[in-house]
Amino acid sequence: MEPKEIEALIRAGLPDCEVSVHSDDLRHYAATVVSPAFAGKRPLQRHQLVYAALGERMGTEIHALSIQALTPEEAAGREA
């Protein structure tokens, strides 16, 4: 799968998010997802929201996915 396809799937599942996906081999991916939906959620819950957006593709078309799931405030703190 192309990274842009994964980005589109995540955006469909988390409409208010900003997402960036990178891959060197089109099997292992790294995603940074910034969404207000992550507010008040633990890291596992955030990852579950991303996995839910990808559905059955996880483990099949997407072999491995590293996720950074941040709220907009957390992302802004990293840029400062």
C-alpha positions as CSV (number, residue, x, y, z in Angstrom):
1,M,0.0,0.0,0.0
2,E,1.2,3.5,-0.7
3,P,1.5,5.8,2.2
4,K,-1.0,8.2,0.7
5,E,-3.6,5.5,0.7
6,I,-3.0,4.8,4.4
7,E,-3.2,8.6,5.1
8,A,-6.6,8.7,3.4
9,L,-7.9,5.8,5.4
10,I,-6.9,7.4,8.7
11,R,-8.4,10.7,7.7
12,A,-11.7,8.9,6.8
13,G,-11.7,7.3,10.3
14,L,-10.5,10.4,12.1
15,P,-11.9,13.3,10.1
16,D,-10.4,16.2,12.1
17,C,-6.8,14.7,12.1
18,E,-3.6,15.7,10.4
19,V,-1.7,12.6,9.3
20,S,1.7,11.9,7.7
21,V,2.7,8.3,6.7
22,H,6.2,7.3,5.5
23,S,7.6,3.9,4.4
24,D,10.9,2.7,2.9
25,D,9.6,-0.7,1.7
26,L,5.8,-0.4,1.4
27,R,5.4,-3.0,4.2
28,H,6.6,-1.2,7.3
29,Y,5.1,2.2,7.9
30,A,5.5,5.1,10.4
31,A,2.5,7.4,11.0
32,T,2.2,10.6,12.8
33,V,-1.4,11.4,13.6
34,V,-2.5,14.6,15.3
35,S,-6.2,14.7,16.4
36,P,-8.4,16.4,19.0
37,A,-10.0,13.0,19.3
38,F,-7.0,11.8,21.3
39,A,-7.6,14.3,24.1
40,G,-7.9,12.5,27.5
41,K,-7.1,9.1,26.0
42,R,-4.2,6.8,26.9
43,P,-1.6,5.8,24.2
44,L,-3.2,2.4,23.7
45,Q,-6.7,4.0,23.2
46,R,-5.2,6.4,20.7
47,H,-3.6,3.6,18.7
48,Q,-6.8,1.6,18.8
49,L,-8.6,4.6,17.1
50,V,-6.0,4.5,14.3
51,Y,-6.2,0.7,14.0
52,A,-10.0,1.0,13.8
53,A,-9.6,3.4,10.9
54,L,-7.4,0.9,9.0
55,G,-9.6,-2.1,9.7
56,E,-8.7,-5.4,8.2
57,R,-5.8,-3.9,6.3
58,M,-3.7,-4.2,9.5
59,G,-1.8,-7.4,9.4
60,T,-2.5,-8.0,5.7
61,E,-1.7,-5.1,3.4
62,I,0.0,-3.2,6.3
63,H,2.6,-5.5,7.8
64,A,3.8,-3.1,10.5
65,L,2.8,0.4,11.6
66,S,4.6,2.6,14.1
67,I,2.2,5.3,15.4
68,Q,2.8,8.6,17.0
69,A,-0.6,9.8,18.2
70,L,-0.7,13.3,19.5
71,T,-3.3,15.9,20.4
72,P,-2.9,19.3,18.7
73,E,-1.5,20.7,21.9
74,E,1.1,18.0,22.2
75,A,2.1,18.5,18.6
76,A,2.4,22.2,19.1
77,G,4.7,21.6,22.2
78,R,7.0,19.5,20.0
79,E,7.4,22.3,17.5
80,A,8.3,24.9,20.1
